Amino acid sequence: MAIIVNLDVEMAKNKISLKDLAARIGISVTNLSLLKTGKVKGVRFETLEALCRELHCKPGDILDYTPGE
Protein backbone atom coordinates (compact mmCIF):
# COMPACT_ATOMS: atom_id res chain seq x y z
CA MET A 1 0.00 0.00 0.00
CA ALA A 2 1.23 3.48 -0.82
CA ILE A 3 -0.09 5.06 2.41
CA ILE A 4 2.14 4.38 5.41
CA VAL A 5 0.71 4.70 8.92
CA ASN A 6 3.27 5.87 11.50
CA LEU A 7 0.89 5.83 14.45
CA ASP A 8 3.12 3.48 16.42
CA VAL A 9 6.04 5.93 16.11
CA GLU A 10 3.96 8.84 17.41
CA MET A 11 2.59 6.69 20.23
CA ALA A 12 6.13 5.73 21.25
CA LYS A 13 7.24 9.38 21.22
CA ASN A 14 4.36 10.21 23.56
CA LYS A 15 4.79 7.05 25.64
CA ILE A 16 1.11 6.14 25.38
CA SER A 17 -0.41 2.69 25.08
CA LEU A 18 -2.98 1.62 22.53
CA LYS A 19 -5.55 1.15 25.27
CA ASP A 20 -4.96 4.60 26.79
CA LEU A 21 -5.02 6.37 23.43
CA ALA A 22 -8.22 4.59 22.38
CA ALA A 23 -9.90 5.68 25.61
CA ARG A 24 -8.75 9.28 25.19
CA ILE A 25 -10.06 9.63 21.64
CA GLY A 26 -13.20 7.58 22.14
CA ILE A 27 -12.74 4.64 19.78
CA SER A 28 -12.35 0.94 20.42
CA VAL A 29 -8.95 -0.64 20.93
CA THR A 30 -9.72 -2.95 18.00
CA ASN A 31 -10.41 -0.07 15.60
CA LEU A 32 -7.31 1.81 16.74
CA SER A 33 -5.23 -1.34 16.32
CA LEU A 34 -6.54 -1.79 12.77
CA LEU A 35 -5.66 1.83 12.00
CA LYS A 36 -2.20 1.42 13.54
CA THR A 37 -1.45 -1.60 11.34
CA GLY A 38 -2.80 0.07 8.19
CA LYS A 39 -5.64 -2.42 7.75
CA VAL A 40 -8.36 0.20 7.28
CA LYS A 41 -9.69 1.67 4.06
CA GLY A 42 -10.22 5.14 5.51
CA VAL A 43 -10.09 7.32 8.58
CA ARG A 44 -12.52 10.03 9.64
CA PHE A 45 -11.18 13.55 9.96
CA GLU A 46 -12.72 13.61 13.43
CA THR A 47 -10.58 10.62 14.43
CA LEU A 48 -7.48 12.07 12.79
CA GLU A 49 -8.04 15.37 14.60
CA ALA A 50 -8.41 13.56 17.95
CA LEU A 51 -5.21 11.58 17.31
CA CYS A 52 -3.28 14.75 16.48
CA ARG A 53 -4.65 16.50 19.58
CA GLU A 54 -3.65 13.67 21.92
CA LEU A 55 -0.29 12.96 20.28
CA HIS A 56 0.63 16.64 19.78
CA CYS A 57 1.41 16.13 16.11
CA LYS A 58 0.20 16.91 12.60
CA PRO A 59 -1.62 14.52 10.22
CA GLY A 60 1.57 14.22 8.16
CA ASP A 61 3.36 12.81 11.20
CA ILE A 62 0.86 9.94 11.32
CA LEU A 63 0.24 9.35 7.61
CA ASP A 64 2.86 9.24 4.88
CA TYR A 65 2.78 8.50 1.17
CA THR A 66 5.23 6.32 -0.73
CA PRO A 67 4.67 5.79 -4.45
CA GLY A 68 3.56 2.22 -5.17
CA GLU A 69 5.20 -0.24 -7.48
Secondary structure, DSSP 8 states (H G I E B T S, - for coil): --EEE-HHHHHHHTT--HHHHHHHHT--HHHHHHHHTT--S---HHHHHHHHHHHT--HHHHEEE----
